[in-house]
Each structure stands twice: as C-alpha cells, then as structure tokens.
Amino acid sequence: MANVNGLKCPCCGGAIEFNSSVQKMKCPYCDTEFEMETLKAYDDELKSDDTTSMDWNTDNIGTWAGEDAGDLGVYVCQSCGGEIVADENTAASICPFCDNPITFKGRLKGELKPDYIISFKLDKKTAKARFAEHLKGKKLLPKVFKTEAHIDEIKGMYVPYWLFNSKLDVHMRYKATRIRTWSDNRYNYTETSHYAVIREGDIAFSHVPVDGSKKMADDLMESLEPYDFKEAVPFQSAYFAGFYADKYDVDAKESIARANERMRNSTEVKFRNTVTGYASVVPDGGNIQLAKGKTHYAMYPVWILTTTWNGEKYLFAMNGQTGKFVGDLPVDKSLMKKQFAKVMGITTLVTYALLALIWFI
C-alpha cells in the first residue's frame, strides 16, 4: 500500500511505512528506522506554515486540516458501500469487506479527525498463526475445512471507535430472602424472611468503546475487546502507512444508546454482585443517572481475514494489539447428529441402569 501523507525517508527518499514488529517507522528500501517523534519533527520542518484553524464540535473532536489530511482520501466500494481512508494512489485496490474493486470518492475535508490511535503491535504472520490455532480443537468442524480452507486475504485495518467517559449515580433496589429450616418430633418447619435491599453509590467508566462502522458487525468487534488504552497515543496520520483505515459511518450521537446500554448492564451486574448472603435476590427497580461525560474518537488496530469454503465466505478478525482471535466456523451437521445420538445413547443406558438398580433394590 502506498505511503500516507507522502512521508519520505530522509536517507534515501523512499516511502516510509510503520513497522509493527519494531514499533517504528521503517524505510523498506534502506532499512533505516525512525522514532515517530523524530520523524514528525522532521516532517513538520518540511511543511509550510499553515495557520488554518481547527473546527471543534461539542465533544471536542477536531476536523481534518489540509496539512493533516495531505493526500488522504475516502474510497467507496460500489458493491457494498464500504468506505476506507487511504492514499489517493490506492484507487485500484480491493474492498476489504467484499473483495470488489474500490474507487476514489473525495478528500477528507470536513470529516472528523481521530483523537487517539493504538498502533498495530502484531503483524500479518501472527494473524496467520492465530487463524491456524483457531481451527484446533473444534470437534464439530468439518475435517476437510482444515485442509481445503485457505485465507483469501488478510488486511490490516484501523477501525473507528467512539470512546465514552462518564460517571453514573446509582440507586438500586432488590427483593431478597433468607430461609431457615428446623424440625421437631412432628413437623419440619421452613421460615422465609423477606428483605428490601438498597444499594447506592457511583461508578465511573473510562473509554467505553463503541464500533463506529456499520460494515463491522458489533458482536464481532466487541468480541475483540479489551484494548489497552494505556498504549493509545495522540493521532498521527503516519500510522496509517501500510494499512487500511475504515471511515466511520456511525457518528457519536448514534453510538450513545449502545454506550449507555453497555455501561448500564455493567453497572447492574456490579451492584448486584454486592448483594450477598441471601437465598434469593431479585432486582426490584432503581435509578441510574448518567452524568454528562466526554466523547473521543479513536482508531483501533484489527486484522481482517477472509476465507471461502463450499461457496460461502467466512470472516475472522484479530485484535492487532493483543492477538485475540474471533470468527465463526462451519459445522459438520452429520457429525453433530452423530454426537447427539451418542449422547442420547449414553443417557438412555444410564437411565436403564438406574431403573434396573431400583427394580432389584
């Protein structure tokens, strides 16, 4: 993939790319390595002074300025509508979502600029190895899938995420019971005591991620979590070099509902776990107030792998920071039926054995 923003090697003039193995910018022609800060300082010297002001929205997310975007453009797939951000020289590339050709759409002017980025820590070789590991131990996986399936394509892609920070004020009620049993010479007694349990407090959430791409299935992206935000750095377009970058098509406002749902569910579980020592506990309402928080726009690294088997495409993904690998696999239906029959057979034998034992007793 062509270099982003026209970054050239100060030594040989070749196009520089970010190398995930050494975590530095590296020239593939002369093998010279550069620290990101050093290269940025060098690049800043080459740029002409531009006092173009940044437009900020209420969430303090900036837009792309001319010098930030450089030659970056948006490319749209005429088949699935997928959009990626890349250098204009990649107009003849392939859509990472459906494998169809993508075409140039326009510059990034007016689009939101990410606040943070987590760079790729793992390379394509690791993604291939994790795919092989993912196939191991799957008893219902068709045996021929392992031998016939091949990876059609592997794409390193930065996926857009909205990050939500908020503090929640919580008031929860629960119905709980305690049970005491005892006996005398005539009867067995059971005493059930009922309680109204109240829990109050606050809980803070930091950088709750919500996938900002409609093309990426939310369950698939959430399965790749967690990402370690401690390794996030202020965004620089140089990190895009050598990778694709998916353009967000779900804005921050559209993502609020999912962020609130995730925070609310986590809060309910956290507070429920504090109610212990009872025979039963049932939620009985309450109130959760989400204080106004901050929203940030970030790019997270994902390796996308596609494979075709029996005419169907299968999509897999690997967290480019941690190596967590996810993806659905085909199921051998005949093998599943055999396994079911085997389990039912064992269950039937155990049942007959118990009945025989009871009969002789």
LUMVOSE-361555 format. One line per 8 residues: for each residue x, y, z of C-alpha. Coordinates in Angstrom, 3 decimals. Each point is the difference from the previous one (the first is absolute). Example, Ala and Ser with C-alpha at 12.3 -4.5 7.8 and 13.67 -1.06 7.14 Angstrom:
LUMVOSE-361555
12.300/-4.500/7.800; 1.370/3.440/-0.660
end
This chain:
LUMVOSE-361555
0.000/0.000/0.000; 1.304/3.448/-0.836; 1.313/2.148/2.789; -2.403/2.408/1.663; 0.524/3.749/-0.006; 3.040/-0.290/-2.261; 2.500/-0.773/2.775; 3.433/-0.525/-1.558
3.105/-1.553/1.460; 2.518/2.765/0.822; 2.790/-2.406/-0.976; -1.057/-1.393/-3.371; -3.268/1.734/-0.828; -2.012/-3.224/0.009; -3.537/-0.263/1.359; -0.016/-0.717/3.737
-2.404/-2.411/1.685; -0.794/-0.816/3.622; 1.579/-3.331/0.994; -2.006/-1.766/2.722; 2.886/-2.343/0.910; 2.401/2.750/1.049; -2.729/2.549/0.816; 1.764/2.627/-2.088
-0.282/1.579/-3.395; 2.254/-1.955/-2.367; 1.173/0.520/-3.544; -0.449/-3.250/-1.978; 2.728/1.089/-2.450; 2.953/0.835/2.252; -1.297/-1.588/3.260; 0.535/3.227/1.936
-2.193/0.230/3.100; -1.438/3.184/1.449; -1.693/0.860/3.283; -3.447/1.460/-0.581; 0.863/3.210/1.853; 3.188/0.486/-2.009; -1.762/-0.553/-3.293; -2.841/2.316/0.939
2.442/2.748/0.901; 1.703/-0.494/-3.340; -3.319/-0.001/-1.839; -1.103/3.180/1.791; 3.114/1.742/-1.246; -0.910/-0.896/-3.565; -3.516/1.313/0.231; -0.695/3.606/-0.747
-1.517/2.062/2.775; -3.762/-0.341/-0.027; -2.101/1.770/2.601; -3.224/-1.668/-1.094; -2.216/-0.169/3.070; -1.617/-3.216/1.179; -3.770/-0.256/0.325; -1.075/-1.800/3.168
-3.367/-1.446/0.805; -1.567/-0.240/3.464; 1.964/-3.176/0.663; 3.300/1.755/-0.701; 0.723/-2.132/-3.044; 1.900/1.843/-2.732; -0.372/-0.140/-3.754; 2.733/-0.780/-2.482
2.102/3.014/-0.944; 1.672/0.090/-3.403; 3.447/-0.866/1.264; -1.343/-2.816/2.165; -1.918/-1.629/-2.815; 2.689/0.467/-2.621; -0.918/-2.277/-2.889; -2.369/-2.076/2.093
-3.291/-0.777/-1.693; -3.163/-2.017/0.523; -0.533/-3.042/-2.215; -3.420/-1.554/-0.462; -0.914/-3.515/-1.118; -2.706/0.049/-2.678; -1.120/-3.468/1.093; -0.441/0.150/3.796
0.379/3.737/0.629; 2.978/-0.515/2.273; 2.283/3.018/0.405; 3.650/0.091/0.993; 2.555/2.754/0.475; 3.212/-0.338/-1.989; 2.470/1.720/-2.254; -1.446/1.031/-3.368
2.456/-2.329/-1.752; -1.935/-3.025/1.321; -3.034/0.694/-2.195; 0.392/-3.374/-1.716; 0.023/-1.981/3.224; -2.450/-2.641/1.240; -2.836/0.489/2.492; 0.968/-1.763/3.251
-3.683/-0.682/0.706; -1.161/-1.726/-3.196; 3.142/-0.315/-2.202; -1.424/2.190/-2.780; 1.951/2.922/-1.511; -0.225/3.337/1.823; 0.020/3.408/-1.613; 1.028/3.476/1.062
-2.779/2.109/1.539; 1.541/3.205/1.351; 2.294/1.713/2.484; -0.420/-0.084/3.771; -0.901/3.664/0.265; -2.680/0.465/2.648; 0.360/-3.500/1.465; 0.832/-0.469/3.656
3.595/-0.608/0.951; 0.728/-2.748/2.569; 1.248/1.048/3.420; 1.925/-3.202/0.712; 1.410/-3.038/-1.731; 1.316/-3.360/1.210; 2.598/-1.211/-2.466; 0.371/-3.561/-1.260
2.112/-2.070/2.394; -0.351/-3.283/-1.895; 0.740/-0.691/-3.660; -1.638/-2.004/-2.798; 2.080/-3.096/0.815; -1.506/-0.093/3.486; -3.507/0.325/-1.446; 0.598/-3.059/-2.203
1.293/-1.991/2.973; -2.994/0.946/2.149; -2.340/-1.094/-2.801; 1.633/-3.451/0.032; -0.327/-0.153/3.794; -3.649/1.035/-0.270; -0.750/-3.163/-1.982; 1.505/-2.340/2.596
-2.196/-1.886/2.455; -3.269/0.706/-1.842; -1.665/-3.427/0.117; -2.945/0.939/-2.229; 2.144/1.712/-2.627; -0.095/-1.837/-3.353; 3.313/-1.804/-0.373; 0.393/1.082/-3.606
-0.332/3.656/1.019; 3.429/-0.098/1.603; 1.604/-1.348/-3.144; -2.075/1.757/-2.678; -0.533/3.370/1.659; 2.521/2.636/-0.926; 0.267/3.628/0.938; -1.243/2.093/-2.905
1.359/3.230/1.372; 1.393/1.600/3.148; -0.422/3.713/0.539; 1.394/2.136/2.781; -2.671/2.594/0.703; -0.506/2.813/2.472; -3.631/-0.160/1.130; -1.753/3.155/1.264
-1.235/-0.009/3.588; -1.818/2.531/2.132; 1.261/0.008/3.567; -2.295/1.063/2.827; 1.017/1.266/3.435; -2.730/0.470/2.582; -0.883/-0.174/3.673; -3.220/-1.719/1.078
-1.990/0.754/3.164; -1.742/-3.225/0.959; -2.940/-0.910/2.245; -1.086/-3.659/-0.207; -2.598/-2.040/1.874; -0.223/-3.764/0.382; -2.443/-2.489/1.512; 1.906/-2.580/1.988
-0.811/-2.993/2.175; 1.640/-2.040/2.729; -1.230/-3.473/0.844; 0.234/-1.811/3.356; -1.058/-3.627/0.486; -0.397/-2.155/3.113; -1.924/-3.021/1.223; -1.625/-1.402/3.115
-1.520/-3.392/0.730; -3.056/0.714/-2.116; 0.797/2.530/-2.720; 2.616/1.502/-2.267; -0.046/3.796/-0.003; 1.118/2.563/-2.566; 0.180/3.692/0.765; 0.489/2.444/-2.870
1.002/3.554/0.861; -0.406/2.716/-2.620; 2.245/3.033/-0.287; 0.117/3.201/-2.007; 3.663/0.597/-0.819; 1.197/3.385/-1.197; 3.328/0.800/-1.592; 1.165/3.527/-0.777
3.245/1.319/-1.383; 1.736/1.212/-3.088; 2.129/-1.665/-2.614; 2.278/1.494/-2.639; 0.638/-1.298/-3.502; 2.982/0.926/-2.110; 0.401/-0.473/-3.766; -2.993/-2.288/-0.521
0.347/-0.956/-3.695; -2.797/-0.048/-2.545; 0.747/-1.101/-3.562; -0.552/2.887/-2.402; -0.257/-2.113/-3.149; -3.205/-1.570/-1.347; 2.040/-2.407/-2.136; 1.574/-1.555/3.078
-2.415/-2.174/1.975; -0.309/1.378/3.523; 0.152/-3.449/1.614; 3.171/-0.816/-1.949; 1.705/3.255/0.989; -1.065/-0.243/3.632; 1.335/-3.563/0.098; 3.467/1.416/-0.746
0.015/2.066/3.180; 1.618/1.025/2.197; 2.528/2.426/-1.413; 2.587/1.494/2.337; -0.586/3.736/-0.261; 3.232/0.661/1.885; 1.790/-0.630/-3.306; -2.125/2.539/-1.894
1.834/3.059/-1.311; -1.168/3.299/-1.507; -1.024/-0.626/-3.584; 2.456/0.393/-2.864; -0.914/-0.948/-3.553; 3.460/-1.581/-0.401; -1.299/-3.079/1.827; -2.292/-0.689/-2.964
2.986/-0.738/-2.210; -0.183/-3.604/-1.221; -3.512/-0.543/1.354; -3.594/0.708/-0.846; -2.132/2.293/2.141; -3.756/-0.474/0.120; -1.987/3.234/-0.128; -2.648/0.367/2.691
-3.601/-0.040/-1.202; -1.588/-0.052/3.450; 0.486/3.334/1.745; 0.428/0.635/3.715; -3.663/0.852/0.583; -1.128/-3.244/-1.609; 2.417/-1.910/2.249; -1.274/1.451/3.278
-2.800/-2.557/0.380; 2.421/-2.937/-0.263; 2.496/1.660/2.367; -2.738/0.625/2.571; -1.197/-3.589/-0.343; 3.480/-1.385/0.596; 0.591/2.226/3.018; -3.465/-0.712/1.413
0.404/-3.786/-0.344; 3.418/0.066/1.638; -1.333/2.178/2.813; -2.920/-2.320/0.701; 2.289/-3.028/0.161; 2.535/1.808/2.211; -2.607/1.148/2.524; -1.851/-3.328/-0.058
3.197/-1.782/0.983; 0.166/2.043/3.203; -3.253/-1.552/1.259; 1.176/-3.213/1.626; -1.043/-2.270/2.860; -3.568/-0.551/-1.202; -1.788/-3.073/-1.296; -1.458/1.960/-2.899
0.406/3.486/-1.427; -2.283/1.606/-2.593; 0.447/3.530/-1.425; -2.856/2.284/1.028; 0.655/3.161/-1.961; 2.231/2.933/0.679; 1.465/2.994/-1.689; 3.192/0.547/-1.978
0.942/3.552/-0.944; 2.667/0.425/-2.647; 1.896/3.202/0.610; 1.057/1.866/-3.117; 3.386/-1.288/-1.042; 2.530/0.364/-2.766; 0.222/-1.716/-3.347; 3.181/-0.707/-1.942
0.633/-1.378/-3.465; 2.664/-2.690/-0.348; 1.406/-2.517/-2.463; 0.684/-3.559/1.187; 2.047/-2.638/-1.891; -1.741/-3.079/-1.438; 1.222/-2.711/-2.340; -2.837/-1.135/-2.290
0.228/-3.493/-1.521; -2.385/-1.509/-2.541; -0.213/-3.561/-1.271; -2.365/-1.785/-2.375; -1.286/-3.552/0.411; -2.886/-1.735/-1.780; -0.891/3.262/-1.699; -0.407/1.905/3.272
2.234/2.732/1.368; 1.148/-0.062/3.610; 1.259/3.096/1.778; 2.544/-0.044/2.817; 1.624/2.791/1.961; 3.016/0.372/2.273; 0.674/2.769/2.478; 3.120/1.650/-1.418
1.164/0.941/3.483; -0.658/-3.102/2.135; -0.343/-2.811/-2.559; -3.489/-1.060/1.092; -1.536/-1.915/-2.909; -3.720/-0.434/-0.763; -2.192/-1.242/-2.822; -2.751/-2.510/-0.799
0.778/-3.414/-1.456; -2.104/-2.468/-2.009; -1.578/-2.966/1.780; -0.015/-3.578/-1.290; -3.726/-0.800/0.329; 0.440/-3.745/-0.441; 2.655/-0.034/2.714; -2.257/2.079/2.230
-2.813/-2.538/-0.421; 2.376/-2.831/0.875; 1.173/1.824/3.103; -3.605/0.647/1.012; -0.925/-3.640/-0.562; 3.024/-1.098/2.016; -0.973/2.232/2.922; -3.601/-1.187/-0.152
1.212/-3.610/-0.110; 2.108/0.466/3.114; -2.888/1.735/1.760; -2.347/-2.878/-0.883; 2.437/-2.625/1.314; 0.425/1.909/3.275; -3.783/0.259/0.351; -0.471/-3.759/-0.543
2.788/-0.751/2.460; -1.660/2.162/2.675; -3.384/-1.591/-0.605; 1.527/-3.473/0.247; 1.729/0.930/3.249; -3.238/1.346/1.458; -1.877/-3.142/-1.106; 2.414/-2.373/1.726
0.113/2.133/3.122
end
